[in-house]
Amino acid sequence: MKYLIIILFVFVGSTLFAQEDSIPPVSKTDTLLKKKIPQKKIPQKNDSIREITVENYKIISFKRDTTFLDSSLTIQKEYKYNYLRKDDFELMPFANVGQPYNKLGVTLTRSQSYPTIGARAKHLNYMEIEDIDYYNVATPLTELMFKTTFEQGQLLDAWLTFNTSPRLNFSIAYKGFRSLGKFQHSQSESGNFRTTTNYLSKNGRYALRGHIVVNDIENQENGGLANKEVQFESGDPEFRDRTRLDVVFSNADNRVLGKRYYAEHTYRVLGKDRDSLNKQATAFRIGHRFNFETKFYQFKQSAANPFFGSAFLNSINDKATLKTTYNQFQGEFVNPILGKLTGLISIYSYDYFFDSILVTDTEQIQNQLQGEEIAIGGNYEKRIGGFQLKGNLSYTVSGELTGNTFDATASYNLNAHNRVRFGIYSSSNMPDFNFLLYQSDYQNYNWQNNRSFYKERVNGLEFNFESMRWGTLNANYTTVDNYSYFKSEATQEQVANGQENAFVKPFQSSGINYLKVKYEKEFKWGMFALNNTVMYQNVSQSSNVLNVPELVTRNTLYFSSDVFKRAMYLQTGITFKYFSEYNMDAYNPLLGEFYVQENEKLGGFPMLDFFINARVKQTRIFLKAEHFNSSFTGFNFYSAPNYPYRDFVIRFGLVWNFFS
């Protein structure tokens, strides 16, 4: 501990007295912290001087929402400073970085219209199309994110973006990590490479953006603890060194590798974007979107283990591959009176396959699902008075994977400080491909359900209220038919003998009603603040297949202040997180999926973190003592059955922005 404090002190001291801001400080105000935001002046061709502020460093999401570079230090930055780089309030991480996350809350609507390859527990760090940002910057901009991991490894996320002209931008980024882990055979590593570009023609008619992404995620798998009651839950000091705990096996690993090539471009055929009063004018655009992606999921084991049942071969090598091509053609009409209306037609081709056909005495399981989906649809946006209306509709003309999808929202600003939003959504989609077809060298992991499984039908309502005074309230009510899930058919005797995973199979269930209410509010007293997030969930179902905790809460009490004559901004505090006991899903490393279990309830334990964070110019420094209560509140903390959560550990790192 003392060495970490010394390292932090030396780093902070050298940063305070040696760091030169690449943009000299001037007068722009950061509305979040009331602090000065750096600017600089650059000469133009006509010898005039132009100020550059944070507003000249734009980050554009997939949905074209634009934000500016934010180098402030807030409690939300603390919540997002993790492996996923997003708030993981509704997730429960495993002991090592890069391992799966169990669910504490669910979102039953899909972000994608078509089934994925499956292995959903392996995909939280898989960067989808919606996760890629684009940029427009006045000068080259770099961000470096570093964080320590668990034994022999680090986490680094670095990106660089630059404009070769005001209308052409490029970016390149890589996120990689390696962590040995505290338990036997639990090493994890991944690499996420991405490069983007976006372009706007001089006359503003033609716009292009695209990206190339490679995701490579690898984990060693050990099947969980083999003797948790004696070696872990007893708290025996002899087993505080977690490498001494017995695991089920130490010869397996799984991997997801995906490559994606994406591009979309539009051309304004008629009209213009803005009229003489800088208001929306009438215009018509045509556009095209293209996406080609290849992906495989692989499970390898040097020798078969009875944990998964009987095997055809002694050496296990299961591999599922999915190749997809997506083309969308659209026409967009914009009018200040009628709003924005988009009509589209899409063609989706898929090829999901294994290397061989399985033939047994009782059945034959094919090795491929291949086809093409054609859909038509449209989007609509319109502001009417204080209401902002949005709607999306899609209808499948040809194909078997999807049906109809529809969602609509209406938002209204009550005043400058309060906003409400209502939403309705409906979808009909087949479950992921690994529910429909799977082959394995283990005998019980072979099935074909593409003719017997039905489309999942999801219908729901959403309400959202945002207030600067009263906080944020979000409520969702969702009904699901033909909900797809994995579950073990093992008897209690087989479970007691450690054979539960040998009988995991896919199933469907109907008549699920799910309610989620989430409330967020922060209270401030001078330099102190209490940030609260509370979530209530209720599930009505005929059988217990969708299991979530009834209550999840996170409360952070922290102190914020300028120090060292305002050279540093400091935040320090304690975060308390808790979720009620429930039948937490179990993890299956062969499928890379969680499955339903009703044999034990887990949860009901507190998790306390102490943190000290600091901001020096464009550098944010993070130091955290994670789960520091682990040794005195009982060794009953699990992320999934037989998979303990992490013990007390101190981790640190930083996020640093460079301007050129």
KEBAKE-983662 format. One line per field, with one value per residue (C-alpha): x, y, z; residue number from 1. Coordinates in nm, 2 decimals, always signed. Layout:
# KEBAKE-983662
xx	(X;...)
yy	(Y;...)
zz	(Z;...)
gunu	(NUM;...)
This chain:
# KEBAKE-983662
xx	(+0.00;+0.27;+0.45;+0.13;+0.08;+0.44;+0.40;+0.08;+0.24;+0.54;+0.32;+0.08;+0.37;+0.55;+0.23;+0.15;+0.48;+0.60;+0.30;+0.25;-0.10;-0.09;-0.37;-0.29;-0.56;-0.80;-1.15;-1.41;-1.61;-1.69;-2.05;-2.00;-1.72;-1.71;-1.34;-1.14;-1.14;-0.82;-0.83;-0.57;-0.55;-0.42;-0.34;-0.56;-0.47;-0.60;-0.39;-0.70;-0.71;-0.96;-1.02;-1.04;-1.24;-1.37;-1.67;-1.42;-1.36;-1.68;-1.76;-2.04;-2.23;-2.38;-2.72;-2.55;-2.58;-2.29;-2.11;-1.79;-1.47;-1.52;-1.20;-1.39;-1.39;-1.74;-1.88;-2.01;-1.65;-1.58;-1.86;-1.74;-1.37;-1.37;-1.30;-1.62;-1.58;-1.95;-2.16;-2.20;-2.47;-2.69;-2.40;-2.21;-1.85;-1.65;-1.33;-1.10;-1.11;-1.24;-1.45;-1.83;-2.07;-2.38;-2.71;-2.86;-3.11;-3.22;-3.32;-3.55;-3.55;-3.28;-3.03;-3.00;-3.28;-3.13;-3.01;-2.64;-2.40;-2.48;-2.22;-2.38;-2.16;-1.86;-2.00;-2.01;-1.67;-1.75;-1.78;-2.09;-2.18;-2.37;-2.05;-1.83;-1.79;-1.68;-1.50;-1.45;-1.16;-0.97;-0.63;-0.51;-0.65;-0.53;-0.67;-0.49;-0.67;-0.46;-0.57;-0.40;-0.55;-0.51;-0.16;+0.07;-0.11;-0.25;-0.55;-0.48;-0.73;-0.57;-0.72;-0.60;-0.82;-0.73;-0.88;-0.68;-0.93;-1.24;-1.45;-1.24;-1.16;-0.97;-0.93;-0.74;-0.78;-0.68;-0.80;-0.61;-0.55;-0.41;-0.48;-0.36;-0.63;-0.62;-0.77;-0.62;-0.65;-0.85;-0.63;-0.81;-0.70;-0.86;-0.78;-1.03;-0.89;-1.10;-1.04;-1.30;-1.34;-1.61;-1.63;-1.85;-1.82;-1.75;-2.10;-2.25;-2.44;-2.24;-2.16;-1.97;-1.87;-1.74;-1.52;-1.32;-1.33;-1.15;-1.26;-1.05;-1.16;-1.00;-1.05;-0.91;-1.20;-1.18;-1.55;-1.56;-1.45;-1.46;-1.48;-1.62;-1.77;-1.44;-1.18;-1.37;-1.68;-1.50;-1.26;-0.97;-0.65;-0.48;-0.68;-0.65;-0.40;-0.67;-0.43;-0.45;-0.83;-0.92;-1.11;-1.31;-1.06;-0.76;-0.74;-1.01;-1.04;-1.29;-1.25;-1.46;-1.30;-1.49;-1.41;-1.64;-1.63;-1.90;-1.99;-2.28;-2.32;-2.59;-2.63;-2.87;-3.04;-3.27;-3.30;-3.06;-3.01;-3.07;-3.26;-3.15;-3.27;-3.07;-3.38;-3.45;-3.53;-3.69;-3.45;-3.44;-3.16;-3.08;-2.85;-2.69;-2.56;-2.33;-2.20;-2.00;-1.90;-1.73;-1.73;-1.65;-1.69;-1.46;-1.44;-1.12;-1.03;-0.72;-0.90;-1.28;-1.42;-1.72;-1.83;-1.99;-2.10;-1.99;-1.78;-1.74;-1.37;-1.11;-0.99;-1.26;-1.26;-1.61;-1.63;-1.94;-1.89;-2.13;-2.09;-2.33;-2.38;-2.62;-2.73;-2.98;-3.11;-3.31;-3.47;-3.51;-3.75;-3.72;-3.96;-4.00;-4.38;-4.41;-4.09;-3.84;-3.96;-3.73;-3.83;-3.59;-3.54;-3.28;-3.13;-2.96;-2.77;-2.64;-2.44;-2.41;-2.22;-2.01;-1.75;-1.95;-2.30;-2.38;-2.55;-2.66;-2.89;-3.19;-3.13;-2.94;-2.82;-2.73;-2.42;-2.56;-2.83;-2.82;-3.06;-3.16;-3.39;-3.57;-3.74;-3.90;-3.96;-3.94;-3.85;-4.03;-3.92;-4.12;-4.13;-4.48;-4.48;-4.30;-4.33;-4.05;-4.19;-3.99;-4.10;-3.94;-4.12;-3.99;-4.17;-4.01;-4.11;-3.91;-3.72;-3.76;-3.55;-3.76;-4.12;-4.23;-4.05;-4.20;-4.10;-4.22;-4.13;-4.27;-4.08;-4.18;-3.99;-4.21;-3.96;-3.59;-3.53;-3.79;-3.85;-4.07;-4.06;-4.30;-4.22;-4.38;-4.20;-4.28;-4.07;-4.07;-3.74;-3.59;-3.35;-2.97;-2.83;-2.68;-3.04;-3.14;-2.84;-2.54;-2.28;-2.02;-1.78;-1.97;-2.27;-2.54;-2.45;-2.60;-2.94;-3.14;-3.44;-3.49;-3.82;-3.94;-3.86;-4.08;-4.01;-3.96;-4.24;-4.16;-4.40;-4.34;-4.41;-4.15;-4.17;-3.89;-3.88;-3.57;-3.55;-3.26;-3.43;-3.61;-3.37;-3.43;-3.70;-3.72;-3.99;-4.03;-4.31;-4.24;-4.43;-4.25;-4.37;-4.14;-3.86;-3.55;-3.31;-3.07;-3.14;-3.01;-3.23;-3.02;-3.18;-3.10;-2.87;-2.69;-2.65;-2.51;-2.26;-2.14;-2.31;-2.54;-2.36;-2.38;-2.76;-2.78;-3.01;-3.21;-3.58;-3.86;-4.13;-4.42;-4.63;-4.35;-4.43;-4.13;-4.14;-3.82;-3.82;-3.49;-3.44;-3.13;-3.07;-2.78;-2.79;-2.52;-2.41;-2.13;-1.83;-2.00;-2.25;-2.45;-2.52;-2.79;-2.92;-3.19;-3.36;-3.67;-3.77;-4.07;-4.12;-4.45;-4.41;-4.54;-4.19;-3.88;-3.68;-3.62;-3.44;-3.33;-3.29;-3.58;-3.37;-3.04;-2.89;-2.57;-2.49;-2.18;-2.08;-1.80;-1.61;-1.49;-1.27;-0.99;-0.65;-0.29;-0.40;-0.66;-0.39;-0.57;-0.94;-0.99;-1.27;-1.27;-1.54;-1.70;-1.94;-2.18;-2.35;-2.60;-2.85;-3.10;-3.08;-3.21;-3.16;-2.86;-2.79;-2.51;-2.23;-2.16;-1.81;-1.87;-2.15;-2.02;-2.37;-2.55;-2.83;-3.12;-3.06;-3.30;-3.07;-2.93;-2.99;-2.70;-2.66;-2.75;-2.39;-2.25;-1.97;-1.77;-1.52;-1.30;-1.17;-0.94;-0.96;-0.79;-0.79;-0.48;-0.55;-0.64;-0.53;-0.77;-0.61;-0.80;-0.71;-0.95;-0.96;-1.22;-1.44;-1.24;-1.50;-1.45;-1.25;-1.49;-1.85;-1.84;-1.71;-2.04;-1.98;-2.04;-2.08;-2.24;-2.27;-1.92;-1.76;-1.66;-1.65;-1.31;-1.14;-1.01;-0.76;-0.61;-0.61;-0.51;-0.48;-0.54;-0.71;-0.51;-0.60;-0.33;-0.39;-0.15)
yy	(+0.00;+0.25;+0.20;+0.28;+0.60;+0.70;+0.63;+0.83;+1.12;+1.13;+1.11;+1.38;+1.60;+1.58;+1.64;+1.94;+2.11;+1.98;+1.92;+2.18;+2.21;+2.19;+2.45;+2.76;+2.84;+3.12;+3.22;+2.95;+2.81;+2.44;+2.44;+2.11;+2.22;+2.60;+2.57;+2.71;+2.52;+2.55;+2.73;+2.85;+3.09;+2.99;+3.22;+3.20;+3.26;+3.62;+3.67;+3.68;+3.50;+3.22;+3.08;+2.71;+2.57;+2.23;+2.30;+2.25;+1.89;+1.71;+1.34;+1.21;+0.89;+0.63;+0.81;+1.14;+1.28;+1.53;+1.60;+1.79;+1.66;+1.65;+1.65;+1.73;+1.50;+1.40;+1.11;+0.97;+0.95;+0.73;+0.50;+0.46;+0.41;+0.03;-0.24;-0.16;+0.22;+0.26;+0.25;-0.11;-0.05;-0.33;-0.57;-0.80;-0.85;-1.17;-1.18;-1.10;-0.82;-0.94;-1.23;-1.23;-1.01;-1.15;-0.95;-0.75;-0.59;-0.66;-0.48;-0.70;-0.49;-0.57;-0.32;-0.54;-0.65;-0.99;-1.29;-1.29;-1.58;-1.62;-1.66;-1.35;-1.36;-1.30;-0.99;-0.71;-0.58;-0.66;-0.33;-0.33;-0.07;+0.14;+0.16;+0.33;+0.71;+0.95;+1.28;+1.63;+1.81;+2.14;+1.99;+1.63;+1.49;+1.18;+1.01;+0.75;+0.54;+0.31;+0.09;-0.19;-0.54;-0.85;-0.99;-0.96;-0.73;-0.39;-0.23;+0.03;+0.21;+0.47;+0.66;+0.93;+1.15;+1.43;+1.63;+1.66;+1.93;+2.08;+1.82;+1.50;+1.32;+1.00;+0.81;+0.51;+0.33;+0.02;-0.12;-0.41;-0.58;-0.89;-1.01;-1.33;-1.33;-1.44;-1.79;-2.08;-2.08;-1.76;-1.55;-1.31;-1.09;-0.90;-0.66;-0.41;-0.23;+0.03;+0.29;+0.54;+0.81;+1.07;+1.31;+1.60;+1.75;+2.12;+2.19;+1.98;+1.75;+1.43;+1.27;+0.95;+0.78;+0.43;+0.21;-0.11;-0.30;-0.61;-0.77;-1.05;-1.17;-1.48;-1.64;-1.93;-2.13;-2.33;-2.43;-2.25;-2.37;-2.74;-2.72;-2.37;-2.45;-2.56;-2.36;-2.03;-1.98;-2.09;-1.80;-2.03;-1.82;-2.11;-2.04;-1.66;-1.71;-1.78;-1.97;-2.26;-2.31;-2.61;-2.55;-2.80;-2.81;-2.62;-2.71;-2.51;-2.17;-1.99;-1.71;-1.47;-1.32;-1.08;-0.84;-0.58;-0.34;-0.07;+0.23;+0.46;+0.75;+1.00;+1.25;+1.55;+1.54;+1.84;+2.14;+2.26;+2.20;+2.55;+2.85;+3.21;+3.23;+2.92;+2.71;+2.36;+2.38;+2.13;+1.87;+1.52;+1.27;+0.92;+0.69;+0.35;+0.16;-0.14;-0.38;-0.70;-0.90;-1.23;-1.38;-1.71;-1.85;-2.13;-2.35;-2.57;-2.83;-3.05;-3.34;-3.40;-3.36;-3.53;-3.18;-3.15;-3.51;-3.77;-3.67;-3.81;-3.72;-3.69;-3.35;-3.08;-2.82;-2.66;-2.38;-2.18;-1.93;-1.65;-1.44;-1.16;-0.90;-0.61;-0.35;-0.08;+0.17;+0.47;+0.79;+1.08;+1.38;+1.67;+1.96;+2.22;+2.16;+1.78;+1.68;+1.42;+1.10;+0.82;+0.52;+0.22;-0.13;-0.37;-0.70;-0.92;-1.23;-1.47;-1.79;-1.97;-2.30;-2.57;-2.79;-3.12;-3.28;-3.48;-3.82;-4.03;-4.34;-4.11;-3.79;-3.59;-3.24;-3.02;-2.80;-2.48;-2.22;-1.99;-1.74;-1.39;-1.15;-0.86;-0.59;-0.26;+0.02;+0.38;+0.64;+0.96;+1.27;+1.58;+1.86;+1.99;+2.27;+2.14;+1.78;+1.59;+1.28;+0.99;+0.66;+0.35;+0.07;-0.24;-0.52;-0.84;-0.91;-1.23;-1.44;-1.64;-1.46;-1.15;-1.03;-0.68;-0.42;-0.09;+0.18;+0.53;+0.80;+1.14;+1.38;+1.71;+1.98;+2.10;+2.39;+2.45;+2.21;+1.93;+1.69;+1.39;+1.11;+0.83;+0.53;+0.22;-0.07;-0.40;-0.66;-1.02;-1.19;-1.54;-1.61;-1.62;-1.88;-2.09;-2.15;-2.27;-2.48;-2.60;-2.87;-2.99;-3.27;-3.32;-3.54;-3.35;-3.01;-3.09;-2.96;-2.81;-2.60;-2.37;-2.55;-2.59;-2.26;-1.96;-1.59;-1.40;-1.14;-0.83;-0.55;-0.27;+0.08;+0.32;+0.64;+0.88;+1.19;+1.41;+1.70;+1.90;+1.93;+1.60;+1.36;+1.11;+0.84;+0.57;+0.30;+0.01;-0.25;-0.53;-0.85;-1.14;-1.45;-1.73;-1.60;-1.81;-1.92;-2.20;-2.43;-2.76;-3.07;-3.24;-3.40;-3.30;-3.61;-3.52;-3.16;-3.29;-3.50;-3.19;-3.29;-2.99;-2.85;-3.18;-3.13;-2.76;-2.71;-2.42;-2.37;-2.12;-1.99;-1.75;-1.53;-1.31;-0.97;-0.75;-0.42;-0.21;+0.12;+0.31;+0.64;+0.86;+1.16;+1.35;+1.57;+1.83;+2.01;+2.24;+2.03;+1.71;+1.51;+1.19;+1.03;+0.76;+0.51;+0.27;+0.01;-0.20;-0.50;-0.73;-1.03;-1.22;-1.55;-1.91;-2.06;-1.90;-1.84;-1.46;-1.41;-1.07;-0.92;-0.72;-0.44;-0.30;+0.02;+0.22;+0.51;+0.72;+0.98;+1.19;+1.52;+1.75;+2.05;+2.24;+2.20;+2.31;+2.67;+2.54;+2.34;+2.02;+1.92;+1.64;+1.39;+1.13;+0.91;+0.57;+0.38;+0.13;-0.12;-0.39;-0.62;-0.85;-1.23;-1.41;-1.72;-1.58;-1.73;-1.98;-1.96;-2.22;-2.18;-2.42;-2.21;-1.87;-1.83;-1.79;-2.04;-2.05;-2.23;-2.27;-2.45;-2.16;-1.79;-1.56;-1.19;-0.99;-0.89;-0.53;-0.41;-0.11;+0.08;+0.37;+0.61;+0.91;+1.08;+1.39;+1.62;+1.81;+2.00;+1.73;+1.44;+1.25;+1.02;+0.73;+0.53;+0.28;+0.03;-0.22;-0.43;-0.34;-0.50;-0.85;-0.99;-0.88;-0.91;-1.28;-1.49;-1.53;-1.29;-1.45;-1.33;-1.66;-2.01;-2.13;-1.81;-1.57;-1.20;-1.03;-0.99;-0.65;-0.50;-0.16;-0.05;+0.28;+0.44;+0.76;+0.91;+1.17;+1.39;+1.54;+1.83;+1.91)
zz	(+0.00;+0.09;-0.24;-0.43;-0.23;-0.30;-0.67;-0.68;-0.50;-0.73;-1.04;-0.91;-0.80;-1.13;-1.32;-1.11;-1.16;-1.49;-1.72;-1.99;-2.12;-2.50;-2.51;-2.30;-2.05;-2.13;-2.04;-2.15;-1.85;-1.79;-1.68;-1.49;-1.26;-1.30;-1.40;-1.68;-2.01;-2.21;-2.54;-2.79;-3.08;-3.42;-3.71;-4.02;-4.38;-4.36;-4.05;-3.83;-3.50;-3.43;-3.08;-3.03;-2.75;-2.64;-2.88;-3.17;-3.05;-3.14;-3.07;-3.29;-3.19;-3.43;-3.38;-3.48;-3.13;-3.09;-2.77;-2.70;-2.54;-2.17;-1.96;-1.63;-1.33;-1.21;-1.02;-1.35;-1.47;-1.16;-1.25;-1.61;-1.53;-1.58;-1.84;-2.03;-2.00;-1.92;-1.61;-1.49;-1.23;-1.37;-1.40;-1.16;-1.27;-1.21;-1.02;-1.31;-1.56;-1.90;-1.76;-1.80;-1.61;-1.46;-1.49;-1.21;-1.45;-1.81;-2.12;-2.32;-2.63;-2.89;-3.03;-3.34;-3.57;-3.64;-3.43;-3.33;-3.30;-2.93;-2.65;-2.50;-2.19;-2.41;-2.59;-2.34;-2.46;-2.82;-3.00;-3.21;-3.48;-3.21;-3.00;-3.25;-3.23;-3.50;-3.46;-3.59;-3.43;-3.48;-3.40;-3.35;-3.03;-2.83;-2.53;-2.32;-2.06;-1.83;-1.54;-1.35;-1.36;-1.14;-1.15;-1.45;-1.68;-1.76;-1.94;-2.20;-2.43;-2.66;-2.96;-3.19;-3.42;-3.66;-3.94;-4.26;-4.36;-4.19;-4.38;-4.35;-4.03;-3.94;-3.62;-3.50;-3.17;-2.98;-2.65;-2.51;-2.18;-2.02;-1.66;-1.50;-1.23;-0.87;-0.92;-1.11;-1.49;-1.51;-1.74;-1.97;-2.26;-2.54;-2.82;-2.98;-3.29;-3.47;-3.73;-3.85;-4.11;-4.19;-4.48;-4.60;-4.94;-4.99;-5.11;-4.82;-5.05;-5.00;-4.66;-4.58;-4.27;-4.20;-3.98;-3.96;-3.63;-3.51;-3.17;-3.02;-2.68;-2.51;-2.17;-1.98;-1.82;-1.50;-1.44;-1.10;-0.76;-0.68;-0.30;-0.22;+0.12;+0.27;+0.08;+0.03;+0.24;+0.56;+0.55;+0.63;+0.62;+0.45;+0.14;+0.13;-0.14;-0.41;-0.63;-0.38;-0.43;-0.63;-0.96;-1.17;-1.46;-1.59;-1.96;-2.13;-2.30;-2.53;-2.78;-2.98;-3.29;-3.51;-3.81;-3.94;-4.24;-4.22;-4.44;-4.49;-4.73;-4.83;-5.11;-5.10;-5.44;-5.39;-5.16;-4.89;-4.52;-4.39;-4.53;-4.50;-4.14;-4.05;-4.01;-4.15;-4.52;-4.75;-4.88;-5.03;-4.98;-5.09;-4.89;-4.86;-4.56;-4.59;-4.33;-4.37;-4.07;-4.00;-3.65;-3.48;-3.13;-3.02;-2.72;-2.68;-2.42;-2.43;-2.27;-2.22;-1.87;-1.71;-1.60;-1.95;-1.98;-2.23;-2.54;-2.89;-2.88;-2.61;-2.73;-2.76;-3.04;-3.09;-3.34;-3.46;-3.75;-3.87;-4.18;-4.25;-4.52;-4.48;-4.74;-4.67;-4.93;-4.82;-4.93;-4.68;-4.72;-4.48;-4.46;-4.18;-4.17;-4.24;-4.05;-4.15;-4.32;-4.42;-4.63;-4.65;-4.79;-4.65;-4.76;-4.49;-4.59;-4.33;-4.32;-3.98;-3.99;-3.83;-4.00;-4.01;-4.01;-3.70;-3.76;-3.47;-3.44;-3.36;-3.55;-3.80;-3.72;-4.01;-4.00;-4.16;-4.14;-4.45;-4.59;-4.69;-4.53;-4.71;-4.51;-4.57;-4.32;-4.23;-3.97;-3.88;-3.68;-3.61;-3.35;-3.28;-3.03;-2.73;-2.84;-3.01;-3.19;-3.32;-3.47;-3.65;-3.83;-4.01;-4.18;-4.31;-4.67;-4.71;-4.46;-4.14;-3.87;-3.81;-3.82;-3.74;-3.53;-3.41;-3.16;-3.10;-2.85;-2.76;-2.54;-2.40;-2.22;-1.93;-1.87;-1.88;-1.60;-1.64;-1.93;-1.98;-2.24;-2.33;-2.54;-2.69;-2.86;-3.02;-3.19;-3.32;-3.37;-3.37;-3.08;-3.13;-3.36;-3.08;-2.96;-3.31;-3.40;-3.21;-3.25;-3.00;-2.94;-2.61;-2.69;-2.50;-2.66;-3.00;-3.11;-3.39;-3.31;-3.62;-3.70;-3.34;-3.18;-3.22;-3.26;-2.94;-2.91;-2.70;-2.62;-2.38;-2.25;-2.12;-1.91;-1.83;-1.62;-1.60;-1.35;-1.23;-0.89;-0.85;-1.03;-1.30;-1.30;-1.56;-1.57;-1.81;-1.84;-2.08;-2.18;-2.35;-2.52;-2.64;-2.42;-2.50;-2.22;-2.13;-1.84;-1.70;-1.70;-1.43;-1.13;-0.78;-0.75;-1.07;-0.94;-0.61;-0.82;-1.01;-1.33;-1.37;-1.68;-1.86;-1.92;-2.02;-2.32;-2.48;-2.40;-2.45;-2.22;-2.25;-2.03;-1.88;-1.74;-1.63;-1.45;-1.39;-1.21;-1.17;-0.99;-0.97;-0.76;-0.61;-0.30;-0.23;+0.09;+0.01;-0.09;+0.00;-0.22;-0.20;-0.53;-0.53;-0.78;-0.68;-0.90;-0.83;-1.04;-1.04;-1.27;-1.31;-1.48;-1.48;-1.43;-1.29;-1.61;-1.59;-1.25;-1.13;-0.79;-0.66;-0.53;-0.65;-0.49;-0.53;-0.30;-0.31;-0.05;-0.17;-0.12;-0.40;-0.38;-0.56;-0.39;-0.43;-0.51;-0.77;-0.96;-0.88;-0.85;-0.60;-0.54;-0.27;-0.12;-0.05;-0.28;-0.13;-0.37;-0.27;-0.44;-0.28;-0.28;-0.59;-0.80;-0.98;-1.32;-1.35;-1.60;-1.87;-2.02;-2.31;-2.45;-2.32;-2.18;-1.85;-1.77;-1.53;-1.20;-0.90;-0.66;-0.46;-0.40;-0.40;-0.33;-0.02;+0.06;+0.06;-0.16;-0.04;-0.25;-0.14;-0.41;-0.45;-0.79;-0.91;-1.22;-1.32;-1.65;-1.90;-1.68;-1.46;-1.20;-1.03;-0.72;-0.57;-0.29;-0.43;-0.20;+0.10;+0.33;+0.18;+0.48;+0.75;+0.61;+0.53;+0.24;+0.07;-0.22;-0.56;-0.91;-1.01;-0.85;-0.78;-0.92;-0.63;-0.67;-0.62;-0.29;-0.16;-0.41;-0.48;-0.84;-1.00;-1.34;-1.54;-1.84;-2.03;-2.32;-2.55;-2.79;-3.08)
gunu	(1;2;3;4;5;6;7;8;9;10;11;12;13;14;15;16;17;18;19;20;21;22;23;24;25;26;27;28;29;30;31;32;33;34;35;36;37;38;39;40;41;42;43;44;45;46;47;48;49;50;51;52;53;54;55;56;57;58;59;60;61;62;63;64;65;66;67;68;69;70;71;72;73;74;75;76;77;78;79;80;81;82;83;84;85;86;87;88;89;90;91;92;93;94;95;96;97;98;99;100;101;102;103;104;105;106;107;108;109;110;111;112;113;114;115;116;117;118;119;120;121;122;123;124;125;126;127;128;129;130;131;132;133;134;135;136;137;138;139;140;141;142;143;144;145;146;147;148;149;150;151;152;153;154;155;156;157;158;159;160;161;162;163;164;165;166;167;168;169;170;171;172;173;174;175;176;177;178;179;180;181;182;183;184;185;186;187;188;189;190;191;192;193;194;195;196;197;198;199;200;201;202;203;204;205;206;207;208;209;210;211;212;213;214;215;216;217;218;219;220;221;222;223;224;225;226;227;228;229;230;231;232;233;234;235;236;237;238;239;240;241;242;243;244;245;246;247;248;249;250;251;252;253;254;255;256;257;258;259;260;261;262;263;264;265;266;267;268;269;270;271;272;273;274;275;276;277;278;279;280;281;282;283;284;285;286;287;288;289;290;291;292;293;294;295;296;297;298;299;300;301;302;303;304;305;306;307;308;309;310;311;312;313;314;315;316;317;318;319;320;321;322;323;324;325;326;327;328;329;330;331;332;333;334;335;336;337;338;339;340;341;342;343;344;345;346;347;348;349;350;351;352;353;354;355;356;357;358;359;360;361;362;363;364;365;366;367;368;369;370;371;372;373;374;375;376;377;378;379;380;381;382;383;384;385;386;387;388;389;390;391;392;393;394;395;396;397;398;399;400;401;402;403;404;405;406;407;408;409;410;411;412;413;414;415;416;417;418;419;420;421;422;423;424;425;426;427;428;429;430;431;432;433;434;435;436;437;438;439;440;441;442;443;444;445;446;447;448;449;450;451;452;453;454;455;456;457;458;459;460;461;462;463;464;465;466;467;468;469;470;471;472;473;474;475;476;477;478;479;480;481;482;483;484;485;486;487;488;489;490;491;492;493;494;495;496;497;498;499;500;501;502;503;504;505;506;507;508;509;510;511;512;513;514;515;516;517;518;519;520;521;522;523;524;525;526;527;528;529;530;531;532;533;534;535;536;537;538;539;540;541;542;543;544;545;546;547;548;549;550;551;552;553;554;555;556;557;558;559;560;561;562;563;564;565;566;567;568;569;570;571;572;573;574;575;576;577;578;579;580;581;582;583;584;585;586;587;588;589;590;591;592;593;594;595;596;597;598;599;600;601;602;603;604;605;606;607;608;609;610;611;612;613;614;615;616;617;618;619;620;621;622;623;624;625;626;627;628;629;630;631;632;633;634;635;636;637;638;639;640;641;642;643;644;645;646;647;648;649;650;651;652;653;654;655;656;657;658;659;660)
